[in-house]
Amino acid sequence: MEPKIQKTNILYALGYIFAPIIICALCYSLCYLCFRDGGVGAVLTTLVPSILAILWWTFGGSFIFKQKTKELEKRFESEGYRRNQTFYGRGKTVTLDVEKGMMGVVFFWNPFESYILPTSRISRAWVDDGRGGVGFMEGSSRVSFLFTIDQNIDVRVDTFTSNQRFRMDDKHILTGISKADLMVKNIEEARKNSNKSGKSASSQKSADKTTDKSSDKSSSADKASEKSDK
């Protein structure tokens, strides 16, 4: 049975966001109860947890995601696939074996569960250039490529993002669109190859079943012939 894709692990996301807050609250309470006069104890129970919480939110999740991305790449290759194309997006990493029609993907908010799946499970892939506005206000601040897995799971991978709006002919937007187009073309090609492999496997199974039935009929005919001889 094919694994169901889960983009977000709720427990991990809640722990990532709220665990530092809870720890800081406990430390602040301890400081209030035990170190009202200040000193080293007050510093250790207030300043240190705050710094650690900021470091965790800034670097912790990114570090875990990068490590899990490396693990996905190693696993992908260890299972006999080639990384013809890999895109490191914000919060998602997508790698493709175009010839064999396989995809590997890992999500920032579910880093401990990476997925390797046949691209035949992808129903469509497309580019979103983020175009908005009218006239001289027309532009974009986000370019992405998207694909749908199992008919209902949309995955968006950004190829360009900014807090500013750029004209559609700006080099940043054009580069983002070019990257997105390339990934969509690779996904579509991998998808075709995966579907061909699936059809070939189905045809082989059908042929095997036909051969088995023919063999059974031949065996039955031989047995009947032996009985008539007797």
N, C-alpha and C positions, 0 to 999 in steps of 0.2 A: 504493500500500500504506500502510495506517495505521501511524503510528509506535508502537512498543512502549513502554509506560510504564515508566520506571525511577525509582523513588523515591529510591534512593541510588546515588551514584557512588562506588564503593569507593576508587578512587584519590584522589579529592578528599577523602573522609572520612579516609583514612589520612594524607594530606598535611596536612590541617587539624589533626589531633591530634598527629602525631608529628614533623612538620617543625620546629616550634619546639623540641621536646625535643632533636632531633639537633643543631640549631644551637647550643643552649645547651651541650650536651655538648662540642662542638668548641671553643667559646669557653672553657669551663672548662679544657679540656686545654691550650689555648694559654696561658692564664693560669698554669697550673701549670708549664709548661715555660719560659715566658719572663718571667713577672712574679712570681716567688716573693716578692720583697721588697715587693710592694705598689705603690702609686703610681697614677698616672693610667691606665697600661696595665691594671692589675688591675681598676680600676673599669670601664673600657670593655669588658673581656672577661668580666665577671661580672654586674655590676649592670645594665648597659644591656640585654644579651640577655634577662635575666630579666624586666625591666619590659616589653620589647617582646613577649615571649611572653604575658605576662598580658594586655596590651592586645589582642593578636591574638585570644586565646581569648574575651575579654570582648566586644569590639566588631567584630572583623574579619569573622566569619561573618555577623553581623547586618547589617553595612553592605553586604556583597555581596548578601545575600538581598533587602534592600530595593531595591537598584539593579536587580536582576533582576526584581523584582516590577513596578517602574515600566516596565521594558522590555516585560514581558508585556502590561501594560495598553495601552501604545502600539501594540504589534503587534496586539493583539486589535481595537482600534478601527480600525487601518489596513487590516485585512482586511474591514472593513465590518460589524463586529458592535457591538452596544450593550451596555454593562455595566449591565444591569438590577439585578444584585445582585453584590456583591463582599464576600468575607469574608476578613479578614486573621487567620489562625489562627497558633498557635505552630508555626513550621516549615513551614507550608503557606499558600499564597494561592489561593483559588478564586474565579473570576469567571464569571458566567453571562449569556448572551444568551437569555432565556427564550423570546422569540418565534421565533427561528431555531433554537433547540435546540442551542446551542453552549456549550462550557465551555473556560475557560482555567485552567491549574493550573501552579504552580511549587513545587518542594520545596527546603527548606533544605539538605539533603544532596546535592542535584543541581541547583544553582542555574543552571548554564550550559546546561541543557536544559529549556526551558519547552514546554508542550504546549497545543495547541488542538485539541479533538476534538469530534465530534458526541456529544451525550448519549445517542444510541441505543446507544452502546457501554457504557452503564451498565446493569447488570442489576437492581440494586436500591439503595435508599437508606433509611437508618433512623437513629433516634435512640438513643443509649446514655446513660441518665441516671446510670450508675455506682452505682445503688442497691446498698447492702450492709448487713449487720448485721441484727439482730432487735430488736424492741421499741424501747426508748429508745435503743439503740445504732444504730438504722437511720439511714442518711444516705449522703452522697456527698461525694467530694472532686474529682470529675472528670465533666464532662458533654461529650459529643461528638456530632457527626453523622458518619456513615460512608456510603461508597458503594463499590460494587464495579465495577471496570472490566474488561472482557473476561473476565468470569466468574471471575477468579482473583486480581485485584489489589485488595485492600481498602485504602482510604484513610481514615484517621481524622483529623478536624479538631476540635480542642478548642474549645469555646465557653466553658468555665470550668474552671480548675484551681486547686488549693490544696493546701498541705501540712497542712491541717486538714480534719476531717470536719464537714460541715454537715447539719443536718436537711433532709429533703426539701421541707419547706415554707418553708425559708429563702429570702429574696429573691435571694441569689446563685445558688442552684440553680435557682430558678424562672426567673430571667433567662436563665441558660444554656440551659435546656430550651426557652424561647421562641425564642431565636436558632437553636437546632438545628432545631426544628420548622419555622421559616420557611425555612431553607436546604433542608431535605428537601422541602418543598412546592414550592419553586422548581425543584429538580432534577427532581422528578417531572413537573412541568408542562413543563419544557424537554424532558424525555425523550419525552413524548407528542408534542410538536410536532416533534421530530426524527424520530420514527418515522413521523409523517404525511408529512413531507417526503420521507422515504425511499420510502414506498409510492407517493407521487405520481410520484417520479422513475422508479420501476420500471414504473408503469403507462404513463408516457409512452414509455419505451423499448419496451415491449411493443406499444404503439400504432404507434410508428415502424416496428418490425419488420413488423407486419401490413400497414402501408401499403406498405412496400418490396416485400413478397411479392406484394401485389395488383398493384403497378406492374409487377413482373417478369412476372406471369401475363398482364397486359394486353398487354405488349410482345410476349410469345410468341404470343399470339392474333393480334395485328396482323401479325406476321411470317408466320404461317401463312396468314392471309387474303390477304396480298400474293402469296404463292407460288401459292395456288389461282387467283387472278385471272390470273396469268401463264399 
